[in-house]
Amino acid sequence: MFRSAFVESAGLAFTEVTGTRVRGEMQLGPEHHTPWGVVHGGGYTTAVESAATVGASAAIADLGQVAVGVANNTDFLRPITAGTVQVPAEAIQQERSQQLWQVAVTSVDNAKLIARGRLRLANVPATGLPNTLGKQS
């Protein structure tokens, strides 16, 4: 699995990573709140970008490439204050130079859709990038 301190500090953990699908869970609580006491949309944006980037990079790792986000469109559909959300990501389109992934952030408690996003990614050479693939476990 691909790991980074940023993703771990956000509370996101991946349970499945393939080149076409990623599954993860994110623990949300007061550390993710806005000043008004609900989870900040940046947490959902982080989940969308991270899950899609990990999957897209897994798809092209054998080519010596990684995927980097170039456009993140995340819709915040329902506010929550705490809980566990599922973060499944699926490839919509995978081409030589770019990919498009979709992600749904869903509450484990009631199965309601909390946020959804699409991430457009560029496939770039991994050479020269610091710590390109992160720690793998």
N, CA, C and O atoms as a MOPAC input file, in Angstrom:
PM7 MOZYME 1SCF
protein

 N      0.83400 1    -1.18500 1     0.00000 1
 C      0.00000 1     0.00000 1     0.00000 1
 C      0.87600 1     1.24400 1     0.00000 1
 O      1.96600 1     1.24000 1     0.57200 1
 N      0.41000 1     2.29500 1    -0.63100 1
 C      1.11600 1     3.56900 1    -0.64000 1
 C      0.74800 1     4.33800 1     0.62000 1
 O     -0.41700 1     4.39200 1     1.01200 1
 N      1.76800 1     4.93600 1     1.25400 1
 C      1.53300 1     5.66000 1     2.50200 1
 C      2.21400 1     7.02400 1     2.44500 1
 O      3.23100 1     7.20400 1     1.77600 1
 N      1.62700 1     7.97800 1     3.16500 1
 C      2.28000 1     9.26700 1     3.35800 1
 C      1.82400 1     9.83100 1     4.70000 1
 O      0.72800 1     9.52800 1     5.17300 1
 N      2.66400 1    10.64300 1     5.30000 1
 C      2.33200 1    11.25700 1     6.58500 1
 C      1.09700 1    12.14000 1     6.45500 1
 O      0.27200 1    12.18000 1     7.36900 1
 N      0.95600 1    12.84300 1     5.34300 1
 C     -0.20000 1    13.72100 1     5.14200 1
 C     -1.49800 1    12.92200 1     5.14900 1
 O     -2.44800 1    13.27300 1     5.84800 1
 N     -1.53200 1    11.85600 1     4.37500 1
 C     -2.74300 1    11.03200 1     4.28000 1
 C     -3.05400 1    10.39600 1     5.63400 1
 O     -4.20900 1    10.36700 1     6.05700 1
 N     -2.03700 1     9.89200 1     6.30300 1
 C     -2.25700 1     9.27700 1     7.61300 1
 C     -2.75100 1    10.29900 1     8.63300 1
 O     -3.62200 1     9.98200 1     9.44300 1
 N     -2.21500 1    11.51600 1     8.61100 1
 C     -2.65400 1    12.53300 1     9.57000 1
 C     -4.09000 1    12.97200 1     9.29500 1
 O     -4.77500 1    13.44700 1    10.20100 1
 N     -4.54500 1    12.81700 1     8.06600 1
 C     -5.92800 1    13.13300 1     7.73400 1
 C     -6.89000 1    12.05100 1     8.21700 1
 O     -8.10300 1    12.26000 1     8.23400 1
 N     -6.34900 1    10.88700 1     8.61300 1
 C     -7.18600 1     9.79600 1     9.08300 1
 C     -7.61200 1     8.82500 1     8.00400 1
 O     -8.50300 1     8.00400 1     8.22500 1
 N     -6.99400 1     8.90500 1     6.84600 1
 C     -7.35500 1     8.05100 1     5.71000 1
 C     -6.42800 1     6.84300 1     5.65100 1
 O     -5.20600 1     6.98000 1     5.70000 1
 N     -7.02400 1     5.66500 1     5.54300 1
 C     -6.25300 1     4.42300 1     5.41200 1
 C     -6.83500 1     3.63200 1     4.24400 1
 O     -8.05200 1     3.51900 1     4.10000 1
 N     -5.94900 1     3.08600 1     3.41400 1
 C     -6.38200 1     2.30400 1     2.26000 1
 C     -6.44200 1     0.82800 1     2.61400 1
 O     -5.53700 1     0.29600 1     3.25600 1
 N     -7.50900 1     0.17400 1     2.19100 1
 C     -7.68800 1    -1.25100 1     2.44000 1
 C     -7.50000 1    -2.08100 1     1.17200 1
 O     -7.27800 1    -3.28900 1     1.24200 1
 N     -7.58800 1    -1.42700 1     0.01200 1
 C     -7.38600 1    -2.10100 1    -1.27300 1
 C     -6.85800 1    -1.07900 1    -2.26900 1
 O     -7.38600 1     0.02800 1    -2.37300 1
 N     -5.82700 1    -1.45000 1    -2.99100 1
 C     -5.28200 1    -0.57000 1    -4.02600 1
 C     -4.98300 1    -1.40800 1    -5.25600 1
 O     -4.16900 1    -2.32900 1    -5.20200 1
 N     -5.63900 1    -1.09300 1    -6.36200 1
 C     -5.29500 1    -1.67700 1    -7.66300 1
 C     -5.18700 1    -0.52100 1    -8.65800 1
 O     -5.43000 1     0.63400 1    -8.31000 1
 N     -4.82900 1    -0.83700 1    -9.86300 1
 C     -4.71900 1     0.18300 1   -10.89200 1
 C     -6.03900 1     0.68400 1   -11.43300 1
 O     -6.06200 1     1.61200 1   -12.24100 1
 N     -7.14200 1     0.08900 1   -11.00400 1
 C     -8.46200 1     0.54400 1   -11.45900 1
 C     -9.43600 1     0.81900 1   -10.32100 1
 O    -10.52200 1     1.35600 1   -10.53800 1
 N     -9.03800 1     0.44400 1    -9.09800 1
 C     -9.95900 1     0.61900 1    -7.96600 1
 C     -9.16900 1     0.78300 1    -6.67400 1
 O     -8.14000 1     0.13800 1    -6.47000 1
 N     -9.66600 1     1.65300 1    -5.81200 1
 C     -9.08700 1     1.86200 1    -4.48500 1
 C    -10.23300 1     1.84900 1    -3.48400 1
 O    -11.31700 1     2.37000 1    -3.74700 1
 N     -9.97000 1     1.24400 1    -2.33200 1
 C    -10.92700 1     1.27800 1    -1.22800 1
 C    -10.20100 1     1.81600 1    -0.01000 1
 O     -9.06600 1     1.43100 1     0.26900 1
 N    -10.85900 1     2.70400 1     0.70900 1
 C    -10.26600 1     3.25100 1     1.91400 1
 C    -11.33000 1     3.66500 1     2.89900 1
 O    -12.52000 1     3.70000 1     2.58700 1
 N    -10.87200 1     3.97800 1     4.10300 1
 C    -11.74900 1     4.50500 1     5.14300 1
 C    -11.06600 1     5.69200 1     5.78800 1
 O     -9.84000 1     5.75500 1     5.87500 1
 N    -11.88300 1     6.63400 1     6.23900 1
 C    -11.36100 1     7.83100 1     6.88100 1
 C    -12.11700 1     8.04600 1     8.17700 1
 O    -13.34800 1     8.05000 1     8.20200 1
 N    -11.36400 1     8.22400 1     9.25300 1
 C    -11.94100 1     8.50600 1    10.57000 1
 C    -12.03200 1    10.02000 1    10.72000 1
 O    -11.01500 1    10.71000 1    10.63900 1
 N    -13.22300 1    10.53900 1    10.93300 1
 C    -13.42900 1    11.98100 1    11.03500 1
 C    -13.88600 1    12.36100 1    12.43800 1
 O    -14.65800 1    11.64000 1    13.07000 1
 N    -13.40200 1    13.49300 1    12.91000 1
 C    -13.77700 1    13.96600 1    14.23100 1
 C    -13.45900 1    15.43600 1    14.39600 1
 O    -13.27900 1    16.14100 1    13.40300 1
 N    -13.38600 1    15.91800 1    15.63900 1
 C    -13.17900 1    17.33900 1    15.91400 1
 C    -11.93200 1    17.92900 1    15.25800 1
 O    -11.91500 1    19.11500 1    14.92800 1
 N    -10.90400 1    17.12900 1    15.06600 1
 C     -9.68500 1    17.63400 1    14.42100 1
 C     -9.90600 1    18.00100 1    12.95000 1
 O     -9.05000 1    18.63900 1    12.33600 1
 N    -11.04000 1    17.60300 1    12.38700 1
 C    -11.37500 1    17.90700 1    10.99100 1
 C    -12.40900 1    19.03100 1    10.87900 1
 O    -12.84000 1    19.35500 1     9.77200 1
 N    -12.80600 1    19.62100 1    11.98500 1
 C    -13.90800 1    20.57800 1    11.99200 1
 C    -13.54200 1    21.97000 1    11.47200 1
 O    -12.40300 1    22.42700 1    11.57300 1
 N    -14.55100 1    22.60800 1    10.92000 1
 C    -14.51700 1    24.04500 1    10.66500 1
 C    -14.77800 1    24.74800 1    11.99800 1
 O    -15.10600 1    24.08300 1    12.98000 1
 N    -14.64100 1    26.06200 1    12.05400 1
 C    -15.00800 1    26.76100 1    13.29500 1
 C    -16.48100 1    26.57700 1    13.67900 1
 O    -16.85400 1    26.87600 1    14.81300 1
 N    -17.31700 1    26.09600 1    12.76700 1
 C    -18.75000 1    25.90900 1    13.01700 1
 C    -19.10700 1    24.49100 1    13.42600 1
 O    -20.28500 1    24.17100 1    13.58600 1
 N    -18.10400 1    23.63600 1    13.59900 1
 C    -18.33400 1    22.32200 1    14.17100 1
 C    -18.71200 1    21.20200 1    13.22400 1
 O    -19.18400 1    20.15700 1    13.67200 1
 N    -18.51900 1    21.38800 1    11.92400 1
 C    -18.75200 1    20.29800 1    10.97100 1
 C    -17.43400 1    19.98500 1    10.27900 1
 O    -16.50800 1    20.79600 1    10.29100 1
 N    -17.35600 1    18.81000 1     9.68100 1
 C    -16.12700 1    18.41200 1     8.98800 1
 C    -15.86700 1    19.35800 1     7.81400 1
 O    -16.75500 1    19.63900 1     7.01000 1
 N    -14.64400 1    19.83300 1     7.74200 1
 C    -14.20100 1    20.76600 1     6.69900 1
 C    -14.18200 1    20.07100 1     5.34300 1
 O    -13.76100 1    18.91800 1     5.24300 1
 N    -14.63000 1    20.75600 1     4.30900 1
 C    -14.63000 1    20.20100 1     2.96100 1
 C    -13.25800 1    19.80100 1     2.46600 1
 O    -13.13500 1    18.93700 1     1.59800 1
 N    -12.21600 1    20.43000 1     3.01600 1
 C    -10.86200 1    20.05600 1     2.63300 1
 C    -10.53200 1    18.61700 1     2.98600 1
 O     -9.69000 1    17.99500 1     2.33900 1
 N    -11.18900 1    18.08600 1     4.00600 1
 C    -10.99400 1    16.67800 1     4.34800 1
 C    -11.50900 1    15.76400 1     3.24900 1
 O    -10.87600 1    14.76300 1     2.91300 1
 N    -12.66000 1    16.11500 1     2.69400 1
 C    -13.22000 1    15.30900 1     1.61100 1
 C    -12.40100 1    15.47800 1     0.33400 1
 O    -12.19200 1    14.51600 1    -0.40500 1
 N    -11.94200 1    16.69600 1     0.07700 1
 C    -11.09800 1    16.94000 1    -1.08400 1
 C     -9.80100 1    16.13600 1    -0.98000 1
 O     -9.31600 1    15.59000 1    -1.97100 1
 N     -9.24900 1    16.07100 1     0.22700 1
 C     -8.05400 1    15.26500 1     0.47400 1
 C     -8.33100 1    13.79300 1     0.18600 1
 O     -7.51500 1    13.11600 1    -0.43900 1
 N     -9.48000 1    13.30000 1     0.63900 1
 C     -9.82900 1    11.89800 1     0.40300 1
 C     -9.94700 1    11.60200 1    -1.09100 1
 O     -9.43900 1    10.58900 1    -1.57100 1
 N    -10.61800 1    12.48700 1    -1.81900 1
 C    -10.79800 1    12.30200 1    -3.26300 1
 C     -9.44200 1    12.29900 1    -3.96600 1
 O     -9.13100 1    11.38300 1    -4.72700 1
 N     -8.64200 1    13.32500 1    -3.70900 1
 C     -7.34000 1    13.44300 1    -4.38800 1
 C     -6.42400 1    12.27800 1    -4.03500 1
 O     -5.76000 1    11.72200 1    -4.90900 1
 N     -6.38600 1    11.90800 1    -2.76000 1
 C     -5.46200 1    10.85800 1    -2.32200 1
 C     -5.84500 1     9.49400 1    -2.86700 1
 O     -4.99100 1     8.77500 1    -3.38500 1
 N     -7.10900 1     9.12800 1    -2.76100 1
 C     -7.54000 1     7.81000 1    -3.23600 1
 C     -7.33000 1     7.67300 1    -4.74500 1
 O     -6.81300 1     6.65900 1    -5.21300 1
 N     -7.72700 1     8.68900 1    -5.49600 1
 C     -7.57200 1     8.61600 1    -6.95200 1
 C     -6.09900 1     8.61900 1    -7.36600 1
 O     -5.71600 1     7.89600 1    -8.28600 1
 N     -5.28100 1     9.41400 1    -6.70700 1
 C     -3.86700 1     9.48300 1    -7.05800 1
 C     -3.15100 1     8.17300 1    -6.76900 1
 O     -2.30300 1     7.74100 1    -7.55000 1
 N     -3.48300 1     7.54600 1    -5.66400 1
 C     -2.86000 1     6.26700 1    -5.32300 1
 C     -3.22100 1     5.21000 1    -6.36700 1
 O     -2.34900 1     4.47400 1    -6.82900 1
 N     -4.48600 1     5.13000 1    -6.73800 1
 C     -4.90400 1     4.15500 1    -7.74000 1
 C     -4.31600 1     4.43600 1    -9.11100 1
 O     -3.83400 1     3.52900 1    -9.79000 1
 N     -4.36100 1     5.69800 1    -9.51000 1
 C     -3.81400 1     6.07300 1   -10.81800 1
 C     -2.31500 1     5.80500 1   -10.88300 1
 O     -1.80800 1     5.35700 1   -11.91100 1
 N     -1.60600 1     6.07600 1    -9.79200 1
 C     -0.16800 1     5.79900 1    -9.76400 1
 C      0.11200 1     4.30500 1    -9.78900 1
 O      1.08200 1     3.87000 1   -10.40900 1
 N     -0.72100 1     3.51600 1    -9.12500 1
 C     -0.55800 1     2.05900 1    -9.16800 1
 C     -0.73000 1     1.54500 1   -10.59800 1
 O     -0.07500 1     0.58500 1   -11.00400 1
 N     -1.61100 1     2.18800 1   -11.35300 1
 C     -1.87300 1     1.74800 1   -12.73100 1
 C     -0.67000 1     1.93700 1   -13.64500 1
 O     -0.52000 1     1.20600 1   -14.62400 1
 N      0.18900 1     2.90600 1   -13.34200 1
 C      1.28500 1     3.22300 1   -14.25500 1
 C      2.66800 1     3.03500 1   -13.63200 1
 O      3.67700 1     3.38500 1   -14.24300 1
 N      2.71500 1     2.48900 1   -12.43300 1
 C      3.99900 1     2.30000 1   -11.73800 1
 C      4.97000 1     1.45500 1   -12.56100 1
 O      6.16600 1     1.74400 1   -12.58200 1
 N      4.48100 1     0.42400 1   -13.23400 1
 C      5.35300 1    -0.44200 1   -14.04100 1
 C      5.96700 1     0.29400 1   -15.23200 1
 O      6.93200 1    -0.18700 1   -15.82600 1
 N      5.42200 1     1.44300 1   -15.57900 1
 C      5.93900 1     2.24400 1   -16.68200 1
 C      6.95700 1     3.27600 1   -16.20000 1
 O      7.47200 1     4.06600 1   -16.99200 1
 N      7.24300 1     3.26500 1   -14.89300 1
 C      8.16000 1     4.24900 1   -14.33300 1
 C      7.53300 1     5.62800 1   -14.21500 1
 O      8.22400 1     6.64400 1   -14.27600 1
 N      6.21600 1     5.65300 1   -14.04600 1
 C      5.47900 1     6.90900 1   -13.96500 1
 C      4.68400 1     6.98900 1   -12.66600 1
 O      4.46200 1     5.98800 1   -11.98500 1
 N      4.26700 1     8.19900 1   -12.34900 1
 C      3.30500 1     8.44900 1   -11.27200 1
 C      2.23200 1     9.36800 1   -11.83200 1
 O      2.41900 1    10.00500 1   -12.86900 1
 N      1.12100 1     9.42600 1   -11.14200 1
 C      0.03000 1    10.30900 1   -11.54600 1
 C     -0.04700 1    11.48500 1   -10.58100 1
 O      0.08100 1    11.32400 1    -9.36700 1
 N     -0.25600 1    12.66300 1   -11.14200 1
 C     -0.40900 1    13.86500 1   -10.32400 1
 C     -1.72500 1    14.54000 1   -10.69100 1
 O     -2.07700 1    14.65600 1   -11.86500 1
 N     -2.43700 1    14.98000 1    -9.67300 1
 C     -3.71900 1    15.62900 1    -9.90600 1
 C     -3.55300 1    16.96000 1   -10.60900 1
 O     -2.67300 1    17.75100 1   -10.26800 1
 N     -4.41100 1    17.20400 1   -11.60200 1
 C     -4.40400 1    18.48900 1   -12.29400 1
 C     -5.74700 1    19.21400 1   -12.16300 1
 O     -5.81800 1    20.41900 1   -12.40000 1
 N     -6.80200 1    18.50100 1   -11.79100 1
 C     -8.10200 1    19.13400 1   -11.56600 1
 C     -8.89600 1    18.27600 1   -10.59300 1
 O     -9.10800 1    17.08600 1   -10.82600 1
 N     -9.32900 1    18.89000 1    -9.50400 1
 C    -10.11200 1    18.19400 1    -8.48600 1
 C    -11.44100 1    18.91400 1    -8.36000 1
 O    -11.49000 1    20.09000 1    -7.99900 1
 N    -12.52200 1    18.20000 1    -8.66000 1
 C    -13.86700 1    18.75700 1    -8.53200 1
 C    -14.60000 1    17.93000 1    -7.48400 1
 O    -15.06300 1    16.82700 1    -7.77700 1
 N    -14.71000 1    18.45000 1    -6.27600 1
 C    -15.35700 1    17.73300 1    -5.18700 1
 C    -16.60600 1    18.47700 1    -4.75100 1
 O    -16.55100 1    19.66700 1    -4.44200 1
 N    -17.73200 1    17.77500 1    -4.72700 1
 C    -18.99700 1    18.32900 1    -4.24700 1
 C    -19.24400 1    17.85900 1    -2.82200 1
 O    -19.13100 1    16.66900 1    -2.52500 1
 N    -19.58100 1    18.79500 1    -1.94200 1
 C    -19.89500 1    18.49300 1    -0.55000 1
 C    -21.41400 1    18.41600 1    -0.44000 1
 O    -22.10400 1    19.42200 1    -0.60800 1
 N    -21.93000 1    17.23200 1    -0.16100 1
 C    -23.36600 1    17.00300 1    -0.26000 1
 C    -24.11100 1    17.03000 1     1.07400 1
 O    -25.28400 1    17.40100 1     1.12400 1
 N    -23.43800 1    16.64000 1     2.14300 1
 C    -24.11900 1    16.50700 1     3.43200 1
 C    -23.10800 1    16.74500 1     4.54800 1
 O    -22.05400 1    16.11000 1     4.55900 1
 N    -23.40300 1    17.64800 1     5.48900 1
 C    -22.45900 1    17.87600 1     6.58600 1
 C    -22.53900 1    16.76700 1     7.63800 1
 O    -23.61200 1    16.23200 1     7.92100 1
 N    -21.39000 1    16.43900 1     8.20400 1
 C    -21.35500 1    15.53800 1     9.35400 1
 C    -20.37200 1    16.11200 1    10.37000 1
 O    -19.54900 1    16.96800 1    10.04400 1
 N    -20.47100 1    15.62800 1    11.59800 1
 C    -19.57200 1    16.11400 1    12.64600 1
 C    -18.50500 1    15.09200 1    13.00100 1
 O    -17.41400 1    15.46400 1    13.43400 1
 N    -18.80000 1    13.81200 1    12.82400 1
 C    -17.83800 1    12.76000 1    13.15900 1
 C    -18.31100 1    11.44400 1    12.57100 1
 O    -19.46900 1    11.29600 1    12.17700 1
 N    -17.39200 1    10.49300 1    12.52100 1
 C    -17.73000 1     9.15100 1    12.06500 1
 C    -16.71500 1     8.62100 1    11.08000 1
 O    -15.73100 1     9.27900 1    10.74100 1
 N    -16.98500 1     7.42300 1    10.63600 1
 C    -16.13900 1     6.76900 1     9.63800 1
 C    -16.82300 1     6.87200 1     8.28600 1
 O    -18.02200 1     6.62300 1     8.16300 1
 N    -16.05000 1     7.24000 1     7.27700 1
 C    -16.57200 1     7.26700 1     5.91600 1
 C    -15.77500 1     6.30300 1     5.05300 1
 O    -14.57100 1     6.12400 1     5.23500 1
 N    -16.46700 1     5.69700 1     4.12500 1
 C    -15.81800 1     4.86200 1     3.11700 1
 C    -15.39100 1     5.75700 1     1.96900 1
 O    -16.07600 1     6.72100 1     1.62800 1
 N    -14.24700 1     5.42600 1     1.37500 1
 C    -13.70100 1     6.22300 1     0.27700 1
 C    -13.33800 1     5.28600 1    -0.87500 1
 O    -12.16800 1     4.94600 1    -1.04700 1
 N    -14.32700 1     4.86600 1    -1.66300 1
 C    -14.01500 1     4.05300 1    -2.84500 1
 C    -13.72800 1     4.94800 1    -4.05100 1
 O    -14.41800 1     5.94200 1    -4.27800 1
 N    -12.71900 1     4.58800 1    -4.80500 1
 C    -12.34600 1     5.32500 1    -6.01600 1
 C    -12.28200 1     4.34600 1    -7.17900 1
 O    -11.81700 1     3.21600 1    -7.03000 1
 N    -12.75200 1     4.78800 1    -8.33100 1
 C    -12.73400 1     3.94500 1    -9.52300 1
 C    -12.27600 1     4.74100 1   -10.73100 1
 O    -12.61800 1     5.91200 1   -10.89200 1
 N    -11.50200 1     4.08900 1   -11.56800 1
 C    -11.05200 1     4.71600 1   -12.81100 1
 C    -12.22600 1     4.83600 1   -13.77400 1
 O    -12.99200 1     3.88900 1   -13.95500 1
 N    -12.35800 1     5.99200 1   -14.38300 1
 C    -13.35700 1     6.21700 1   -15.43300 1
 C    -12.68600 1     6.09200 1   -16.80100 1
 O    -13.21800 1     5.46900 1   -17.71900 1
 N    -11.50300 1     6.70200 1   -16.91000 1
 C    -10.76000 1     6.68700 1   -18.16700 1
 C     -9.27000 1     6.64400 1   -17.84600 1
 O     -8.78900 1     7.38300 1   -16.98700 1
 N     -8.55000 1     5.78000 1   -18.53800 1
 C     -7.10200 1     5.68000 1   -18.36200 1
 C     -6.44900 1     5.65500 1   -19.73600 1
 O     -6.61200 1     4.71200 1   -20.51000 1
 N     -5.70400 1     6.72300 1   -20.01400 1
 C     -5.03900 1     6.86800 1   -21.30400 1
 C     -3.53600 1     6.97700 1   -21.09700 1
 O     -3.05500 1     6.89400 1   -19.96700 1
 N     -2.80600 1     7.15900 1   -22.16400 1
 C     -1.34600 1     7.22700 1   -22.11100 1
 C     -0.85000 1     8.40500 1   -21.28300 1
 O      0.10400 1     8.25500 1   -20.52000 1
 N     -1.46600 1     9.55700 1   -21.41000 1
 C     -0.94400 1    10.75300 1   -20.74400 1
 C     -1.81400 1    11.26000 1   -19.58800 1
 O     -1.36900 1    12.09800 1   -18.80300 1
 N     -3.03700 1    10.76300 1   -19.47900 1
 C     -3.89100 1    11.23400 1   -18.39900 1
 C     -4.91600 1    10.18600 1   -17.98900 1
 O     -5.15700 1     9.20700 1   -18.69600 1
 N     -5.51300 1    10.42400 1   -16.82300 1
 C     -6.53500 1     9.53900 1   -16.29200 1
 C     -7.65100 1    10.38100 1   -15.66400 1
 O     -7.44500 1    11.53800 1   -15.30000 1
 N     -8.84100 1     9.77000 1   -15.54700 1
 C     -9.96000 1    10.39000 1   -14.85400 1
 C    -10.52700 1     9.36600 1   -13.88100 1
 O    -10.84800 1     8.24000 1   -14.26100 1
 N    -10.64500 1     9.77100 1   -12.62300 1
 C    -11.15000 1     8.90100 1   -11.56400 1
 C    -12.33900 1     9.54500 1   -10.87200 1
 O    -12.44700 1    10.77000 1   -10.81200 1
 N    -13.24200 1     8.70200 1   -10.34200 1
 C    -14.36200 1     9.18900 1    -9.54300 1
 C    -14.30300 1     8.57000 1    -8.15800 1
 O    -13.87600 1     7.42800 1    -7.98600 1
 N    -14.74100 1     9.34800 1    -7.17300 1
 C    -14.67400 1     8.92600 1    -5.77700 1
 C    -15.98800 1     9.29100 1    -5.10000 1
 O    -16.52000 1    10.38000 1    -5.31600 1
 N    -16.50900 1     8.38400 1    -4.28300 1
 C    -17.70800 1     8.64000 1    -3.48700 1
 C    -17.33500 1     8.49000 1    -2.01300 1
 O    -16.78000 1     7.46900 1    -1.60600 1
 N    -17.64300 1     9.50800 1    -1.22400 1
 C    -17.37400 1     9.46800 1     0.21600 1
 C    -18.71100 1     9.20500 1     0.89600 1
 O    -19.62100 1    10.03200 1     0.83000 1
 N    -18.82700 1     8.04700 1     1.55100 1
 C    -20.09500 1     7.58100 1     2.08900 1
 C    -19.98000 1     7.25500 1     3.57100 1
 O    -18.99000 1     6.66400 1     4.00300 1
 N    -20.98300 1     7.63500 1     4.34900 1
 C    -20.99800 1     7.35200 1     5.77900 1
 C    -21.15200 1     5.85700 1     6.03200 1
 O    -22.02000 1     5.20800 1     5.44900 1
 N    -20.30900 1     5.31700 1     6.90100 1
 C    -20.44200 1     3.91500 1     7.28600 1
 C    -21.69600 1     3.72500 1     8.13500 1
 O    -22.35600 1     2.68900 1     8.04500 1
 N    -22.02600 1     4.71700 1     8.95700 1
 C    -23.15900 1     4.60400 1     9.88200 1
 C    -24.50300 1     4.49000 1     9.18000 1
 O    -25.34000 1     3.67900 1     9.57900 1
 N    -24.72600 1     5.29800 1     8.13000 1
 C    -26.05600 1     5.30700 1     7.51400 1
 C    -26.03900 1     5.13900 1     5.99300 1
 O    -27.08500 1     5.24100 1     5.35100 1
 N    -24.88000 1     4.88700 1     5.41800 1
 C    -24.70000 1     4.63900 1     3.98000 1
 C    -25.07500 1     5.84100 1     3.11100 1
 O    -25.26800 1     5.68400 1     1.90600 1
 N    -25.18200 1     7.03500 1     3.69400 1
 C    -25.51000 1     8.22000 1     2.90500 1
 C    -24.25800 1     8.79000 1     2.25200 1
 O    -23.16300 1     8.75200 1     2.81300 1
 N    -24.45800 1     9.32100 1     1.04500 1
 C    -23.37000 1     9.95100 1     0.30500 1
 C    -23.07500 1    11.30700 1     0.94500 1
 O    -23.96000 1    12.15600 1     1.05100 1
 N    -21.82800 1    11.50400 1     1.37000 1
 C    -21.40600 1    12.72800 1     2.04500 1
 C    -20.76600 1    13.70400 1     1.05100 1
 O    -21.02600 1    14.90700 1     1.09700 1
 N    -19.93900 1    13.18200 1     0.16900 1
 C    -19.27400 1    13.98900 1    -0.85000 1
 C    -18.94600 1    13.09900 1    -2.03700 1
 O    -18.87600 1    11.87600 1    -1.91600 1
 N    -18.74700 1    13.73000 1    -3.18100 1
 C    -18.32300 1    12.97800 1    -4.35800 1
 C    -17.36900 1    13.85000 1    -5.14800 1
 O    -17.45200 1    15.07800 1    -5.12100 1
 N    -16.46500 1    13.19600 1    -5.84700 1
 C    -15.50600 1    13.98100 1    -6.60100 1
 C    -14.99000 1    13.25700 1    -7.82200 1
 O    -15.09900 1    12.03800 1    -7.95600 1
 N    -14.42300 1    14.05600 1    -8.70600 1
 C    -13.72400 1    13.55100 1    -9.88500 1
 C    -12.35300 1    14.18800 1    -9.89700 1
 O    -12.19800 1    15.37700 1    -9.62200 1
 N    -11.37000 1    13.38600 1   -10.21800 1
 C    -10.00400 1    13.89200 1   -10.27500 1
 C     -9.40600 1    13.56800 1   -11.63400 1
 O     -9.34900 1    12.40400 1   -12.03300 1
 N     -8.96000 1    14.59700 1   -12.34500 1
 C     -8.20700 1    14.42900 1   -13.58800 1
 C     -6.74200 1    14.41700 1   -13.20400 1
 O     -6.28800 1    15.27000 1   -12.44100 1
 N     -5.99600 1    13.45000 1   -13.73000 1
 C     -4.58100 1    13.29600 1   -13.39100 1
 C     -3.73900 1    13.23600 1   -14.64600 1
 O     -4.18500 1    12.76800 1   -15.69400 1
 N     -2.50900 1    13.72100 1   -14.52300 1
 C     -1.52100 1    13.60300 1   -15.59500 1
 C     -0.54800 1    12.50300 1   -15.20700 1
 O     -0.13400 1    12.41600 1   -14.05100 1
 N     -0.18100 1    11.66700 1   -16.16400 1
 C      0.83800 1    10.64100 1   -15.96400 1
 C      2.18700 1    11.26400 1   -16.29100 1
 O      2.41200 1    11.73400 1   -17.40600 1
 N      3.08700 1    11.26400 1   -15.30400 1
 C      4.39400 1    11.90900 1   -15.49000 1
 C      5.51200 1    10.94100 1   -15.11900 1
 O      5.29200 1    10.01400 1   -14.34000 1
 N      6.72000 1    11.14800 1   -15.67100 1
 C      7.84900 1    10.28900 1   -15.30100 1
 C      8.15900 1    10.40200 1   -13.81300 1
 O      8.13000 1    11.49400 1   -13.24500 1
 N      8.45300 1     9.27900 1   -13.19600 1
 C      8.76900 1     9.26100 1   -11.76900 1
 C     10.18100 1     9.74400 1   -11.48600 1
 O     10.47900 1    10.16500 1   -10.36800 1
 N     11.04800 1     9.69000 1   -12.47700 1
 C     12.44800 1    10.07300 1   -12.25100 1
 C     12.54300 1    11.54300 1   -11.89500 1
 O     11.87300 1    12.39600 1   -12.47800 1
 N     13.39400 1    11.81000 1   -10.92100 1
 C     13.62400 1    13.18500 1   -10.50700 1
 C     12.66400 1    13.72300 1    -9.48100 1
 O     12.86400 1    14.82600 1    -8.97100 1
 N     11.63000 1    12.97900 1    -9.16400 1
 C     10.68900 1    13.43400 1    -8.15400 1
 C     11.10900 1    12.88600 1    -6.79600 1
 O     11.46100 1    11.71100 1    -6.69100 1
 N     11.08100 1    13.70900 1    -5.76000 1
 C     11.47800 1    13.21200 1    -4.43000 1
 C     10.44600 1    12.24700 1    -3.87300 1
 O      9.24700 1    12.52600 1    -3.91100 1
 N     10.90100 1    11.11900 1    -3.35700 1
 C     10.02800 1    10.14800 1    -2.67600 1
 C      8.76300 1     9.87300 1    -3.48200 1
 O      7.65600 1     9.93500 1    -2.94600 1
 N      8.92300 1     9.57700 1    -4.74100 1
 C      7.82400 1     9.50300 1    -5.69500 1
 C      6.67900 1     8.59600 1    -5.25500 1
 O      5.51800 1     9.00100 1    -5.30900 1
 N      6.98200 1     7.40600 1    -4.83200 1
 C      5.92000 1     6.47000 1    -4.51200 1
 C      5.64700 1     6.37800 1    -3.01600 1
 O      4.81700 1     5.56600 1    -2.60900 1
 N      6.29100 1     7.15400 1    -2.20400 1
 C      6.06900 1     7.09000 1    -0.76900 1
 C      6.53000 1     5.76100 1    -0.21700 1
 O      7.09000 1     4.93900 1    -0.94200 1
 N      6.29600 1     5.55100 1     1.05600 1
 C      6.64300 1     4.27400 1     1.67500 1
 C      5.61300 1     3.25400 1     1.25000 1
 O      4.42600 1     3.56500 1     1.15600 1
 N      6.05000 1     2.06500 1     1.00000 1
 C      5.12400 1     0.99200 1     0.66100 1
 C      5.19500 1    -0.05700 1     1.76200 1
 O      6.27600 1    -0.39900 1     2.24300 1
 N      4.04200 1    -0.55700 1     2.15000 1
 C      4.00700 1    -1.61800 1     3.15800 1
 C      3.20400 1    -2.78800 1     2.66400 1
 O      3.06000 1    -3.78200 1     3.37500 1

